Amino acid sequence: MNIFIESLFVAYFVAILFIIYDSIFFYFNNIYLKLFIIGFFKHLIGYYSGIESYYCKIHYNNNNNNNKIIVKSGRIISESIIEGFIFIYIGLLIRIIINKNNYILGLMIGFTIHIIFEYLNLHKIFIKNNCVTI
């Protein structure tokens, strides 16, 4: 899949998480907690919904397409915590540059983080360490 299309998908996914967060916690306006929770649940939902397994399937170097490719679950909580902190950092930087509403902020965070992870080869490291054939 094209990196731009993947990044747009992630951007919309994060914007939806912003909408859900605002619907549940409309009275609680702590941007640090908000960014952490959204980053944490983005990664966690990506794992449990099978999005990460799909990502492994389309990017994993596998000669035998009959095998099922899955994501190991051993580090899902620690990776989700790390992603939560990354969301805080990137979200605050983007918020300084683009002071728009939360949903545009969500779109920009999701898009930017996916592009940054791709160019730093963090997705390849994730695939190498977490994708397995069963």
C-alpha positions as CSV (number, residue, x, y, z in Angstrom):
1,M,0.0,0.0,0.0
2,N,1.1,3.5,-0.7
3,I,2.7,5.4,2.3
4,F,0.5,8.4,1.6
5,I,-2.7,6.3,1.6
6,E,-1.7,4.5,4.8
7,S,-0.9,7.9,6.4
8,L,-4.3,9.2,5.5
9,F,-6.0,6.1,6.9
10,V,-4.0,6.6,10.2
11,A,-4.9,10.3,10.2
12,Y,-8.7,9.6,9.9
13,F,-8.4,6.8,12.5
14,V,-6.8,9.3,15.0
15,A,-9.3,12.0,14.2
16,I,-12.1,9.5,15.0
17,L,-10.3,8.7,18.3
18,F,-10.3,12.5,19.0
19,I,-14.1,12.6,18.4
20,I,-14.7,9.6,20.7
21,Y,-12.4,11.1,23.4
22,D,-14.2,14.5,23.2
23,S,-17.6,12.7,23.4
24,I,-16.7,10.8,26.6
25,F,-14.4,13.4,28.3
26,F,-16.0,16.6,27.1
27,Y,-15.6,18.1,30.6
28,F,-11.9,17.2,31.0
29,N,-9.6,19.4,29.0
30,N,-6.0,18.3,29.8
31,I,-4.2,18.2,26.5
32,Y,-1.3,16.0,27.8
33,L,-3.7,13.3,29.1
34,K,-5.8,13.5,26.0
35,L,-2.8,13.0,23.6
36,F,-1.5,10.2,25.7
37,I,-4.8,8.3,25.9
38,I,-5.4,8.7,22.2
39,G,-1.9,7.5,21.3
40,F,-2.2,4.6,23.7
41,F,-5.5,3.5,22.4
42,K,-4.5,4.0,18.8
43,H,-1.8,1.4,19.2
44,L,-3.9,-0.9,21.3
45,I,-7.0,-0.8,19.0
46,G,-4.7,-1.3,16.0
47,Y,-3.5,-4.5,17.6
48,Y,-6.8,-5.9,18.8
49,S,-8.7,-4.9,15.6
50,G,-6.2,-6.7,13.4
51,I,-4.9,-3.6,11.7
52,E,-1.4,-4.4,12.7
53,S,-1.7,-8.0,11.5
54,Y,-2.9,-6.7,8.2
55,Y,0.1,-4.3,8.1
56,C,2.4,-7.3,8.8
57,K,0.7,-9.2,6.0
58,I,1.2,-6.6,3.3
59,H,4.7,-5.6,4.3
60,Y,6.2,-8.9,5.7
61,N,8.6,-10.5,3.3
62,N,6.9,-13.9,3.0
63,N,7.5,-16.3,0.1
64,N,4.7,-18.6,1.1
65,N,1.4,-16.6,1.0
66,N,-0.5,-19.6,2.5
67,N,0.9,-19.0,5.9
68,K,-1.0,-16.8,8.4
69,I,1.0,-13.8,9.6
70,I,0.2,-12.4,13.1
71,V,1.6,-9.8,15.5
72,K,3.2,-11.0,18.7
73,S,1.4,-9.6,21.7
74,G,4.2,-9.6,24.3
75,R,5.0,-5.9,24.2
76,I,1.7,-4.4,23.3
77,I,1.2,-2.5,26.5
78,S,4.7,-1.1,26.6
79,E,4.5,-0.1,22.9
80,S,1.1,1.6,23.5
81,I,2.6,3.6,26.4
82,I,5.5,4.6,24.2
83,E,3.1,5.7,21.5
84,G,1.2,7.7,24.0
85,F,4.2,9.7,24.9
86,I,5.1,10.1,21.2
87,F,1.6,11.5,20.7
88,I,2.2,14.0,23.5
89,Y,5.5,15.2,22.0
90,I,4.4,15.4,18.3
91,G,0.9,16.6,19.2
92,L,2.3,19.6,21.2
93,L,4.7,20.5,18.4
94,I,1.9,20.4,15.8
95,R,-0.4,22.3,18.1
96,I,2.1,25.2,18.2
97,I,2.4,25.3,14.4
98,I,-1.2,24.6,13.6
99,N,-3.6,26.0,16.2
100,K,-6.8,24.6,14.7
101,N,-9.6,22.6,16.2
102,N,-8.9,19.2,17.8
103,Y,-10.0,17.1,14.8
104,I,-7.6,18.8,12.4
105,L,-5.0,18.4,15.1
106,G,-5.9,14.7,15.2
107,L,-5.6,14.4,11.4
108,M,-2.2,16.1,11.4
109,I,-0.8,14.0,14.3
110,G,-1.9,10.7,12.8
111,F,-0.5,11.6,9.3
112,T,2.8,13.1,10.7
113,I,3.5,10.2,13.0
114,H,2.9,7.6,10.4
115,I,5.2,9.4,7.9
116,I,7.9,9.9,10.5
117,F,7.8,6.3,11.6
118,E,8.0,5.2,8.0
119,Y,11.1,7.4,7.2
120,L,12.9,6.4,10.4
121,N,12.3,2.8,9.4
122,L,10.5,2.2,12.7
123,H,7.8,0.2,10.9
124,K,10.4,-2.1,9.4
125,I,11.8,-2.6,12.9
126,F,8.3,-3.3,14.2
127,I,7.7,-5.8,11.4
128,K,11.0,-7.5,12.1
129,N,10.4,-7.8,15.8
130,N,6.7,-8.4,16.0
131,C,5.4,-10.1,12.8
132,V,5.5,-13.9,12.8
133,T,4.3,-16.6,10.5
134,I,2.2,-19.4,11.9
